[in-house]
Amino acid sequence: MEFEKRKAATLSALASSKTDKSPKGTLDTHIIPLINTINSHPSYFTTSSCSGRISILSQPKRTSTPPTSKKKARGGSWLYISHDLANPNSLLPLLFPTESPSESTEFPTESASSADEPSESATGSVTELVLRFEPLIIAVECKDIEAAQCLVSFAIRSGFRESGITSANNKRVIAGIRCSIRMEVPLGDSDRILVSEEYVKFLVDVANQKMEANWKRTQGFLSGLIDNGFQTHAVSENGECRDGDDDQSERTTNGDAHIGMVGGGEKAADCSLPVSSILVAGEPIEKLLLWGHSTCVLDNDSYKSVLVFGGFGGIGRHARRNDCFLLDPFSGKLKATDVEGAPSPRLGHTASLVGDLVFIIGGRADPSNILNDVWVLNTANMEWKLIQCTGSVFSPRHRHAAAAVGSNIYVYGGLNNNDTILSSLHVLNTGDLQWKEVSSDGEQPCARHSHSMLAYRV
């Protein structure tokens, strides 16, 4: 009942004519339909939100801090802020006043710090000026873990790829809806602007394009929730998340749904597989609240477990991970493996098992760092090793798919550094560690990413 009480109090505050605690004091117009849709579901309510904004932030200059010091927010104030498209004619006079500095008007600013004391910019110190675009972000309290996982799944499929469960304990489960289409460009400081008016106009145009992309993605998320029956309880009583009709599934850029079905839709009802939930013990289950991770089954003398590596999420502040877990599906025991020299944190990679060796291929370390490295985990002694491969050029990629056939690993599709969708098929010979690109004259799949691939022995 505590969830229902908190939701009732929050919705009552939203309906009130009083201003909220945000600098703006009210909900952003662009986000109201999405907020209403989320709040209409009995398993969710929003606790904070921003539809996206373009701003010039005046913030204290960076100071060198010891490596052991805890980072603190620098605070500051907004010289300009807009939740709509930015108008260069309103923004430029703030940076390039026609009056002399002694005669210039002091423009009102909004505090960007939650502290009660004045920010450094108010004390007369020289501050940095940064033009920023920040996309939609929503914090949603969810009734339970299953509801949170459902919402996050919808958000990720709608392009909000950095969404995840930010907090999960006995009292509250919070999901964060967000993506990475940001921009942050230094302009100079309060004493001197280091860029031209023409360049500022260019940056404003780029920020406006990002804002429009942000609105389009937001509308896609809203439409996806509605199309999947979100307003009529998308989370079923047993905690399962409904994905909606086939024609509403995530589509590739050419509009094809590419949905695979075993034996055709007519025979699906004849397939009866026992399904039961696993009660996880050992490590906190919140460590498995991930997306973009990889898994593979270990079935040998040493382990009979599911190996989980990397991904985005986990406990605390969501980030890319390089943790390695072993989950025993029979006992439910989750164990973190303490292995030194692990690959860098990543998501969108693949894991393929050949003998006792797990091959981790590619992935994304950050939005500008797409990988093509190959790591091997020897499950016999739990040691990582970066291997050097030769042969055909295997370009960096993430969100590809891989399957092992004998000693070969086949890799298809994915996204490269430029977000180009790939249609190439490569095979890695794990015996001589050589890549080879496989060409085909006949019919082949179109370019794609975020698909799956498996090997089936006839």
C-alpha positions in Angstrom: 0.0 0.0 0.0 3.0 2.4 0.5 3.5 2.5 -3.3 -0.2 3.5 -3.8 0.1 6.2 -1.1 3.2 7.7 -2.7 1.6 7.6 -6.1 -1.6 9.3 -4.9 0.5 12.1 -3.2 2.6 12.6 -6.3 -0.4 12.8 -8.7 -2.1 15.2 -6.3 0.9 17.5 -6.4 1.0 17.3 -10.2 -2.7 18.3 -10.4 -2.1 21.2 -8.0 -1.8 24.7 -9.3 1.3 25.3 -7.1 4.7 25.4 -8.7 6.9 22.3 -8.3 10.6 22.2 -7.1 12.1 22.5 -10.6 13.6 25.9 -11.7 10.8 26.1 -14.3 8.1 25.3 -11.7 5.9 23.3 -14.1 5.9 20.3 -16.4 7.3 20.8 -19.8 4.5 20.9 -22.5 6.2 18.4 -24.8 6.4 15.7 -22.1 2.8 16.0 -20.7 1.2 13.2 -22.9 4.0 10.8 -22.0 3.8 11.6 -18.3 0.0 11.2 -18.3 0.3 7.8 -20.1 2.9 6.5 -17.6 0.9 7.8 -14.6 -2.3 6.2 -15.9 -0.8 2.7 -15.4 -1.3 1.3 -11.9 2.3 0.0 -11.7 4.1 3.4 -12.3 4.3 7.0 -11.5 6.8 9.7 -12.4 8.9 11.4 -9.7 10.8 13.9 -11.9 11.2 14.7 -15.5 12.6 17.0 -18.2 11.5 16.9 -21.8 15.0 18.1 -23.0 16.6 21.5 -22.9 19.1 23.7 -24.6 21.0 25.9 -22.3 24.1 28.1 -21.6 25.5 27.1 -18.2 27.7 29.4 -16.3 29.7 27.2 -14.0 32.8 27.5 -11.7 36.0 26.6 -13.4 37.5 23.1 -12.9 40.0 22.7 -10.1 42.5 19.9 -9.8 41.5 17.5 -7.1 43.4 14.5 -5.6 42.5 11.2 -7.3 41.1 10.0 -3.9 38.8 12.9 -3.6 35.1 12.4 -4.2 33.8 14.4 -7.2 31.3 17.0 -6.4 28.8 18.8 -8.7 30.3 22.2 -9.6 26.9 24.0 -9.5 26.5 27.2 -11.4 23.6 29.1 -13.0 21.8 29.1 -16.4 22.5 32.2 -18.5 20.0 30.8 -21.0 17.6 27.9 -21.0 14.9 26.7 -23.3 12.7 23.5 -23.5 11.8 24.4 -27.1 14.0 25.1 -30.1 16.5 27.8 -29.3 16.3 31.2 -31.0 19.7 32.5 -31.9 18.4 36.1 -31.8 17.5 35.6 -28.1 20.7 33.8 -27.2 23.4 35.9 -29.0 22.9 39.2 -27.1 23.7 37.3 -23.8 27.1 36.3 -25.1 27.8 39.3 -27.4 26.2 42.4 -25.7 26.3 45.6 -27.8 26.9 47.7 -24.6 30.3 48.0 -23.0 30.9 45.6 -20.1 30.4 48.4 -17.6 27.0 49.3 -19.1 25.8 45.8 -19.9 22.6 44.6 -18.3 22.8 41.7 -15.9 20.4 39.0 -17.2 18.4 36.9 -14.8 19.7 33.4 -14.3 18.3 30.2 -12.8 20.3 28.3 -10.3 21.7 24.9 -11.5 22.7 23.9 -8.1 20.6 22.4 -5.4 22.6 24.1 -2.7 21.1 27.0 -0.8 24.2 29.1 -0.8 25.0 31.3 -3.8 27.0 29.7 -6.7 30.5 30.9 -7.5 29.1 32.8 -10.5 27.1 35.0 -8.1 30.3 36.0 -6.2 32.0 37.7 -9.1 34.5 34.9 -9.9 35.3 34.1 -13.5 33.1 31.2 -14.7 33.1 28.9 -17.7 30.3 29.2 -20.2 29.1 26.0 -21.8 26.4 25.5 -24.5 24.6 22.3 -23.8 21.8 20.1 -25.1 20.3 17.5 -22.7 17.7 15.0 -23.9 14.6 13.7 -22.2 15.1 12.2 -18.7 12.3 10.7 -16.5 12.5 9.0 -13.2 9.7 6.5 -12.6 8.9 4.7 -9.4 7.7 1.2 -10.3 5.5 -1.2 -8.3 8.1 -4.0 -8.5 11.1 -5.2 -10.4 9.0 -6.9 -13.1 7.2 -3.7 -13.8 10.5 -1.8 -14.0 12.1 -4.3 -16.3 9.0 -4.0 -18.6 9.2 -0.2 -18.8 13.0 -0.2 -19.3 12.6 -2.7 -22.1 10.1 -0.5 -23.9 12.3 2.5 -23.4 15.4 0.8 -24.8 13.5 -0.4 -27.9 12.3 3.2 -28.5 15.9 4.5 -28.6 16.4 5.4 -24.9 19.4 3.1 -24.7 20.8 4.3 -21.4 17.6 3.5 -19.6 17.8 1.2 -16.6 16.8 0.5 -13.1 18.7 3.0 -11.0 17.5 1.9 -7.5 16.0 -1.3 -6.2 15.5 -2.1 -2.6 12.8 -3.3 -0.2 11.2 0.1 -0.2 11.3 1.6 -3.7 12.2 0.6 -7.3 13.2 3.5 -9.5 13.7 3.3 -13.3 15.5 6.0 -15.3 14.5 6.7 -18.9 17.3 8.4 -20.8 19.5 8.4 -23.9 22.9 9.7 -25.0 22.1 12.3 -27.7 23.8 15.1 -25.7 26.0 18.0 -26.6 28.3 20.1 -24.4 30.6 22.7 -26.0 32.7 25.2 -24.1 32.3 28.8 -25.4 34.8 30.6 -23.2 34.4 32.2 -19.8 32.6 35.2 -18.3 35.6 37.4 -19.2 36.0 36.4 -22.8 34.0 34.4 -25.4 36.4 32.4 -27.5 34.1 31.6 -30.4 32.4 33.7 -33.1 28.7 34.6 -33.4 28.6 32.5 -36.6 29.9 29.5 -34.7 27.4 29.9 -31.9 24.6 30.0 -34.6 26.0 26.8 -36.0 25.9 25.2 -32.5 22.4 26.4 -31.9 21.3 24.8 -35.2 23.0 21.5 -34.2 21.3 21.7 -30.7 17.9 22.3 -32.4 18.4 19.3 -34.6 19.1 17.2 -31.5 16.0 18.6 -29.8 13.9 17.6 -32.8 15.4 14.1 -32.7 14.7 14.0 -29.0 11.0 14.9 -29.6 10.7 12.2 -32.3 12.2 9.6 -30.0 9.9 10.7 -27.2 6.9 10.4 -29.5 8.0 7.0 -30.6 8.3 5.9 -26.9 4.8 7.2 -26.2 3.3 5.5 -29.3 5.1 2.3 -28.4 3.6 2.2 -24.9 0.1 2.9 -26.3 0.4 0.4 -29.2 1.4 -2.3 -26.7 -1.7 -1.8 -24.6 0.2 0.1 -21.9 -2.9 2.0 -20.9 -4.6 -1.3 -20.4 -2.0 -2.9 -18.0 0.9 -4.0 -20.1 2.3 -5.9 -17.1 0.3 -9.1 -16.5 -0.6 -10.5 -13.2 2.3 -13.0 -13.3 4.8 -10.2 -14.0 5.3 -10.9 -17.6 5.8 -8.0 -20.0 3.6 -8.0 -23.1 5.4 -7.1 -26.3 2.3 -6.4 -28.3 1.4 -7.6 -31.8 4.1 -8.7 -34.2 3.6 -5.7 -36.4 4.4 -3.4 -33.5 7.8 -5.0 -32.8 11.0 -3.0 -33.2 11.7 -2.5 -36.9 14.9 -2.0 -38.8 15.5 1.1 -40.8 14.1 -0.5 -44.0 10.8 -1.2 -42.2 11.0 -5.0 -42.0 10.0 -6.5 -38.7 12.3 -9.6 -39.0 10.5 -11.7 -36.4 11.5 -15.3 -36.1 9.0 -18.0 -35.1 9.7 -21.7 -34.4 7.6 -23.8 -36.7 5.2 -21.0 -37.7 2.5 -19.3 -35.7 0.0 -22.1 -36.1 2.2 -24.7 -34.4 3.4 -22.4 -31.6 0.5 -23.4 -29.4 1.6 -27.0 -29.7 4.9 -26.2 -28.1 4.8 -26.6 -24.3 8.0 -25.8 -22.4 8.0 -25.7 -18.6 9.0 -22.3 -17.3 9.8 -21.5 -13.7 11.4 -18.6 -12.0 14.8 -18.8 -10.3 15.2 -17.6 -6.7 18.7 -16.0 -6.9 21.0 -16.3 -3.9 24.5 -15.2 -3.2 25.2 -11.9 -5.0 22.4 -9.4 -5.0 20.0 -9.9 -7.9 20.2 -6.2 -8.7 23.7 -6.9 -10.2 21.9 -8.7 -13.0 19.7 -5.7 -13.8 21.6 -5.2 -17.1 21.1 -4.7 -20.8 23.6 -5.1 -23.6 25.4 -7.9 -21.7 26.4 -11.3 -23.0 25.7 -14.8 -21.8 26.8 -18.3 -22.6 26.3 -21.7 -21.1 29.2 -23.5 -19.4 28.8 -27.2 -19.2 32.0 -29.0 -18.3 33.7 -30.6 -15.3 34.4 -27.3 -13.6 31.1 -25.4 -14.2 27.5 -26.0 -15.0 26.5 -22.4 -15.1 25.4 -19.5 -17.2 28.2 -17.0 -17.6 27.2 -13.3 -17.7 29.6 -10.6 -18.8 29.5 -6.8 -19.2 26.5 -4.8 -20.1 25.0 -1.5 -18.9 23.3 -1.1 -15.5 24.0 -2.8 -12.2 23.8 -1.5 -8.7 24.1 2.2 -8.0 25.0 4.6 -10.8 24.3 2.9 -14.1 27.4 2.5 -16.2 29.1 0.1 -18.6 30.4 -3.0 -16.7 33.1 -5.6 -17.1 31.8 -7.8 -14.3 31.7 -11.5 -14.8 29.1 -13.6 -13.0 28.3 -17.3 -12.9 24.7 -18.3 -12.3 23.8 -21.8 -11.4 20.3 -22.4 -12.9 19.6 -25.3 -10.6 20.5 -23.8 -7.2 20.0 -20.2 -8.2 23.4 -19.3 -6.7 24.9 -16.1 -8.3 28.7 -15.8 -8.0 30.9 -13.0 -9.0 34.2 -14.2 -10.5 37.3 -12.4 -9.3 39.4 -12.4 -12.4 42.2 -9.9 -13.0 43.0 -8.4 -16.4 39.4 -8.4 -17.6 38.3 -6.6 -20.8 37.3 -3.0 -20.6 33.7 -2.2 -19.6 31.4 -2.6 -22.6 28.0 -3.4 -24.0 26.7 -4.8 -27.3 29.4 -7.4 -27.5 29.1 -11.1 -28.1 30.2 -14.2 -26.1 30.8 -17.5 -27.8 32.0 -20.7 -26.2 34.5 -23.0 -28.0 35.6 -25.8 -25.9 36.6 -24.3 -22.5 37.2 -20.9 -24.0 34.8 -18.0 -24.1 35.4 -15.5 -26.9 34.3 -11.9 -26.2 34.1 -10.0 -29.5 33.7 -6.2 -30.0 31.1 -4.0 -28.3 30.9 -0.4 -27.3 33.1 1.1 -24.6 31.4 4.5 -25.0 29.4 6.3 -27.7 32.6 7.3 -29.5 34.6 4.2 -28.9 33.4 1.1 -30.8 35.6 -2.0 -30.4 36.8 -4.8 -32.6 39.1 -6.5 -30.0 38.8 -10.2 -29.2 39.3 -11.5 -25.6 39.4 -15.1 -24.4 38.3 -16.3 -21.0 39.8 -19.7 -20.2 37.1 -21.3 -18.0 39.5 -24.0 -16.8 41.6 -21.5 -14.8 39.4 -18.4 -15.1 42.1 -16.3 -16.8 41.5 -13.5 -19.4 43.7 -13.0 -22.4 43.6 -10.4 -25.2 44.4 -12.2 -28.5 45.8 -10.7 -31.7 43.9 -11.9 -34.8 45.1 -11.7 -38.4 43.4 -12.2 -41.8 40.6 -10.1 -43.2 39.9 -6.7 -41.7 37.3 -7.0 -39.0 36.0 -3.5 -38.4 34.8 -2.2 -35.0 31.2 -3.0 -34.3 28.6 -3.5 -31.6 25.1 -4.9 -31.4 26.1 -7.7 -33.8 25.4 -11.4 -33.4 27.7 -14.4 -33.2 27.4 -18.2 -33.2 30.0 -20.9 -32.8 30.1 -23.8 -35.2 32.9 -26.2 -34.3 36.1 -24.2 -33.9 34.7 -21.3 -36.0 32.8 -18.3 -34.8 30.5 -16.6 -37.3 29.7 -12.9 -36.8 27.0 -11.1 -38.7 25.8 -7.4 -38.8 26.0 -4.8 -36.1 26.7 -1.1 -36.0 30.0 0.6 -36.7 31.6 3.9 -35.5 29.4 5.9 -37.8 26.2 4.1 -36.7 26.2 2.5 -40.2 24.2 -0.8 -40.1 26.4 -3.7 -41.4 25.5 -6.6 -43.5 28.9 -8.4 -43.6 29.5 -12.0 -42.4 32.9 -12.8 -40.9 34.2 -16.0 -39.5 36.9 -16.3 -36.9 39.0 -19.5 -37.0 39.8 -20.0 -33.3 42.6 -22.5 -34.2 44.8 -20.1 -36.2 43.1 -16.9 -35.0 42.4 -15.6 -38.5 39.4 -13.6 -39.6 37.8 -14.2 -43.0 35.0 -12.3 -44.6 32.5 -14.6 -46.2 30.8 -13.4 -49.4 27.7 -14.9 -51.0 26.3 -14.5 -54.5 22.8 -15.7 -53.5 20.1 -14.3 -51.3 21.3 -13.0 -47.9 19.8 -11.0 -45.0 19.7 -7.3 -45.2 21.9 -5.1 -43.0 20.7 -5.2 -39.4 21.7 -4.9 -35.7 20.4 -6.0 -32.3 19.4 -9.4 -33.8 20.3 -12.9 -32.6 22.0 -15.8 -34.2 22.5 -19.5 -33.2 23.9 -22.7 -34.5 21.7 -25.7 -34.9 23.2 -29.1 -35.5 21.1 -31.2 -37.9 
